[in-house]
Amino acid sequence: ALCGFGLCAKKCCNSEDPVFADPCAGKQKFDSSKSSTYVKNGEQFSIQYGTGSCDGFLGQDVACVGGPSGECVKKHTFAQATSLAAFFAGQPFDGICGLAFQSIAVDHVPPIFNRLLAEGVVTKPIFTVWMTAAKIGDNGGQITFGDMDSSHCTGPVMWTSLTAETYWQFAISGYSVDGGASSSRSAQVISDTGTSLLAGSDSDIRNMATGVGATYDSGIG
């Protein structure tokens, strides 16, 4: 699915939870009948995220980043959801933009950044993600395709080699947390902007939590 485009097809339904009869309610939806450049694909897809899932079919259309007047690629394959998990009800986003590698993309669909690079729309194989705490409706951040976001990201860039072209996966020799918690145990980690939590081994997470003065809440884990 595309960032800036509706995750949901015009007809979107869900039967997993009657309390949230329509998780697409309030979201911007993609209506292929209103696009003169839409190409029907029809191939079915199913995605299981860490939290939530969706099912639907694929299609093709012009895809632009930075709005309709931004940089575009033609005949980009994207997913149109006809069923969403109840989890997505009320979530403040309309779609999902996959930025990991094609090797783990559902139905092996090329991610939008791969297309931007392949067609020369962007020339540097770099994208920058800036996130900030925000209330619903506020600007929560910015993605810069093809360059560094110098307005929000300062200081030296710490480059490291990937250990797998799947997620953005790399090796660490340990970690430290403000407050004193640290570890010298090596591990494989991933950077995933779509995950809003910190996941790891029980001992490491407890160590980090203790280091910042957090207390455990058995009600939510």
NORZI-V757645 format. One record per residue. PHI is phi in whole degrees, -180 to 180 (none if undefined). OMEGA is omega as a letter, one per 30 degrees, with the letter a starting at -180 (NA if undefined). NEAR is the number of other C-alpha atoms within 8 Angstrom. Layout:
BEGIN
PHI,OMEGA,NEAR
PHI,OMEGA,NEAR
END
This chain:
BEGIN
none,a,12
-110,l,14
-76,a,9
93,l,8
-117,a,11
-65,l,15
-68,a,15
-93,l,17
-72,a,12
-56,l,8
-103,a,6
-127,a,12
-141,l,11
-156,a,14
-123,a,6
-72,a,6
-144,a,8
-64,l,6
-68,l,4
-110,a,9
-65,a,10
-141,l,10
-63,l,14
-85,a,12
-59,l,7
85,l,5
-96,l,9
-71,a,9
-117,l,12
-89,a,11
-114,a,8
-63,a,7
-68,a,5
-98,a,5
-113,l,7
-80,a,5
-107,a,6
-73,l,11
-121,a,8
-70,l,7
-113,l,8
90,l,7
-64,a,7
-79,l,8
-141,l,11
-147,a,9
-124,l,8
-112,l,8
-87,l,6
-58,l,4
-133,l,6
93,a,11
-157,l,10
-155,l,12
-136,l,12
170,a,12
-142,a,13
-96,l,14
-149,l,14
-130,l,12
-165,l,12
-71,l,11
-119,a,11
-124,l,11
-110,a,9
88,l,7
92,a,7
-58,a,6
-96,a,6
-85,a,8
-85,a,8
-129,l,10
-127,a,12
-91,l,7
51,l,10
-88,l,11
-80,l,10
-143,a,11
-99,l,12
-116,a,14
-83,l,13
-109,l,14
-146,l,11
-122,l,16
-66,a,12
-58,a,13
-55,a,9
-78,l,10
-63,l,11
78,l,7
-72,a,6
-82,l,6
-148,a,6
-103,a,13
-159,a,12
-128,a,9
-110,a,8
-75,a,9
-124,l,7
-86,a,10
-90,a,10
-61,a,10
-60,l,7
-113,l,9
-73,l,12
-62,a,8
59,l,5
58,l,8
-73,l,9
-64,l,9
-63,a,12
-60,a,12
-67,l,8
-60,l,8
-66,l,11
-59,l,12
-72,a,12
-61,a,7
-96,l,8
74,l,7
-66,l,10
-121,a,10
-109,l,7
-99,a,7
-79,a,8
-134,l,8
-136,a,10
-117,l,10
-115,l,10
-113,l,10
-120,l,7
-144,l,6
-66,a,5
-152,l,7
-82,l,6
-57,a,5
101,l,5
-87,l,6
-74,a,5
-93,l,9
154,a,8
-159,l,7
-111,l,8
-110,a,10
-93,l,9
89,l,10
-168,l,10
-81,l,9
-90,a,10
-71,a,6
-78,a,5
-121,a,6
-111,a,8
-124,l,6
91,a,4
-70,l,4
-87,l,4
-97,a,4
-81,l,4
-146,a,5
-79,l,5
-77,l,9
-104,l,7
-162,l,8
-94,l,9
-127,l,10
-82,l,11
-83,a,11
-108,l,13
-149,a,12
-99,l,10
-124,l,9
-100,l,8
156,l,10
-154,l,8
-141,a,8
-128,l,10
-54,a,7
120,l,7
114,a,7
-69,l,12
-156,l,10
-153,l,7
-108,a,7
-82,l,6
-76,a,8
-163,l,8
-98,a,8
-133,l,8
-129,l,8
-105,a,7
-134,a,7
-68,l,6
-86,l,4
-105,a,6
-93,l,5
-140,l,4
-103,a,6
-117,l,5
-177,l,6
-68,a,6
-57,a,6
-67,a,6
-69,a,8
-65,l,11
-64,l,8
-64,l,10
-65,a,11
-62,l,10
-63,a,10
-63,a,12
-103,l,10
82,l,7
-79,l,7
-119,a,6
-80,l,5
-114,a,6
-66,a,5
-68,a,4
-120,a,4
78,NA,5
END
